[in-house]
């Protein structure tokens, strides 16, 4: 694999890994800020 392709693959891996680790707790954060489900 060429270097630019590896960089892009690494970026997407890190992006979606962070998104996958962060997303489950987003609703809990919003609830702690006083926002309901409809917000």
PyMOL commands that set and color helices and strands:
alter all, ss='L'
color gray80, all
select helices_A, chain A and resi 3-23+26-32
alter helices_A, ss='H'
color red, helices_A
deselect
rebuild
show_as cartoon
